[in-house]
Amino acid sequence: MTGPYKIAIRGAGVTGLWQALTLARRGHSIIVVEQSTEPFTDACSPWAGAMLAPRCEEESAEPVIRELGMRGIQLWQAAYPDLTSAGSLVVAPARDRTLLDRFERMTEGGSRLDATQLEELEPDLIPRFDTALFYADEAHLNPEAALHFLLNEVRNAGAVVQFGTGETPDGADFIVDCRGLGAQDMLPTLRGVRGERIVVRSPDIAFERSIRLLHPRFPLYLVPWGEDETGANRFMLGATSIEREDGGPVTLRSTLELLSAAYVLDPAFGEAEILSLGAGVRPAFPDNRPRIITSSGYIFVNGLYRHGFLLAPVMAEMVAHYLETGVTHPEVFIADFGQR
Ligand SMILES: Cc1cc2nc3c(=O)[nH]c(=O)nc-3n(C[C@H](O)[C@H](O)[C@H](O)COP(=O)(O)OP(=O)(O)OC[C@H]3O[C@@H](n4cnc5c(N)ncnc54)[C@H](O)[C@@H]3O)c2cc1C
């Protein structure tokens, strides 16, 4: 395998855009076809947090997610100037301290902060929390801004992006299928996992990094999305994880749980304004691990589940490497189409 190749990419979510950017920058001729007429209207991607938290995710994900995710952060850092690299925090109410101990045991690279150290990072968490875990090399971004940035960069790199079409052009050497849940017609084990989230704004809350609140029933994470046009800070509060494939309105129960948890994190959320409530559906394989499935010129990149932003750049790097050298990552690639 050498190239350069003519490559058609199906789907312009975060996975497809990173494929397009990486492959175009390596000199391949790229066309992206996206079935929605406007960018991101039918994609899961704009619903993300988007935390880049490979260490924290290891609490519930396979080690390969951390390994690939650390590379994912490096690739975002090299490509995206608005990435916030401020680390992330994990806290628990005093009565649930055992959850924090367990989280520390299940993950690598976190440091335990005392109250003084925590106050230096996020003073508004004091005095409700007097200890935290800090993962200094994690990051986050605003997904919508990042997606529009990627789309621009893809075009600047010389790729053609066509909206309102699912038609794959003739004559491509390779087709890279990044249709997310749209690929269920060819990937029968792919399922959707619903994630609900609430976006709020408040001029009184100033968290700078993503924060996870551990709780036996209502875990929460918060991602700061920067200021809006009024100068107030916006926060994404999320996210539920429900084995259902519909992205319909958020339920009353989920709203109560997410907002109650936010109130535990900081009572100032009681005065925050709700900007939006909504749900996206994450594409996932049965084991929640991402896959690159290759079959005579057709390559699926899918199942990025909770980690689409974290892993999309590194999945793209792996596909590029595969096309240029034939080398595959044993934990991610599946060559036999029958095993999909
Ligand atoms: C609430 C929530 C919070 C999340 N938080 C995080 C987070 O903090 N960090 C993180 O890394 N990830 C997070 N995720 C996960 C992440 O959003 C997903 O893994 C990621 O968006 C999947 O991207 P994708 O490009 O594979 O799929 P999608 O974004 O769904 O893109 C697929 C695209 O393919 C198009 N398409 C479908 N059929 C066709 C066709 N026939 N022809 C052409 N195009 C087609 C669709 O219109 C769509 O635009 C979160 C997800 C949710 C729902």
The ligand as an ORCA input file, in Angstrom:
! r2SCAN-3c Opt
* xyz 0 1
  C     -24.580     13.693     25.638
  C     -23.290     13.242     25.004
  C     -22.087     13.609     25.589
  C     -20.880     13.204     25.006
  N     -19.722     13.638     25.570
  C     -18.533     13.299     25.000
  C     -17.324     13.760     25.558
  O     -17.335     14.471     26.570
  N     -16.157     13.411     24.946
  C     -16.120     12.634     23.819
  O     -15.027     12.349     23.319
  N     -17.268     12.158     23.271
  C     -18.469     12.483     23.841
  N     -19.642     12.006     23.310
  C     -19.576     11.021     22.220
  C     -19.414     11.642     20.854
  O     -20.316     12.704     20.715
  C     -19.655     10.570     19.782
  O     -18.818      9.459     19.999
  C     -19.343     11.126     18.399
  O     -20.087     12.297     18.177
  C     -19.634     10.135     17.287
  O     -19.284     10.808     16.097
  P     -19.456     10.190     14.656
  O     -18.876     11.174     13.721
  O     -18.949      8.785     14.652
  O     -21.032     10.093     14.447
  P     -22.055     11.329     14.111
  O     -21.647     12.557     14.833
  O     -23.411     10.796     14.370
  O     -21.804     11.561     12.566
  C     -22.284     10.677     11.583
  C     -22.663     11.502     10.373
  O     -22.992     10.615      9.295
  C     -24.078     11.166      8.594
  N     -24.744     10.127      7.815
  C     -25.594      9.148      8.233
  N     -25.990      8.382      7.190
  C     -25.374      8.880      6.086
  C     -25.364      8.497      4.701
  N     -26.083      7.457      4.243
  N     -24.608      9.223      3.848
  C     -23.868     10.295      4.290
  N     -23.851     10.687      5.586
  C     -24.583      9.985      6.471
  C     -24.955     11.752      9.704
  O     -25.887     12.700      9.174
  C     -23.907     12.377     10.616
  O     -23.633     13.704     10.244
  C     -20.871     12.398     23.838
  C     -22.092     12.047     23.250
  C     -23.288     12.464     23.821
  C     -24.586     12.093     23.163
*
